[in-house]
Amino acid sequence: MLLWSGEPVSFHGRYLTVDDVIMRPTPVQRPRVPIWVGGYWPHKPPARRAARWDGAVLTTGAWEQSPEPGVIADMHAFIHAHRRDAGLDDQPFELVAGGSTPTNTATAHDILGPLADAGGTSWDERFPIDQLGRFDAVRARIEHGPPAPS
């Protein structure tokens, strides 16, 4: 977080060394930018770390496969129990679910609605690894826009 101060920072650690680094512009968010922690569910350590911060982006299987609502509900319960224990349960928290949705908005909403009901707050649209280099497919999905309620 020192790097977000706008002042020169030096650090000499076991795995990282920086000398007089200045990062600008400084973040406008206060007291700091939100920190979302990534990891793989059902591994608990990343979820416990995420519970201490502002959000979690936990994958559950194949990169582009949408998680089941029950999995999101389990994540939500686990993380919020840890937030409650830490006295953070009244603070905002993002639980990001991700996968690939079809461009048909009704079908996409059928996928996302149950995830939101289970505790998911944001969606991370993903593409199969073999399509990441196909910019036309990625651009077309982005231009289509987010899934909308039917």
Buried (B, 14 or more C-beta within 10 A) or exposed (E): EEEBEEEEBEEEEEEEEEEEEEBEEEBEEEEEEEEBBEBEBEEEEBBBBBBEBBBBBBBBEEBBBBBBBEBBBBBBEBBBEBBEEEEBEEEEBBBBBBBBBEEEBEEBBBBBBBBBEBBBBBBEBBBEEEBEEEEEEBEEBEEBEEBEEE
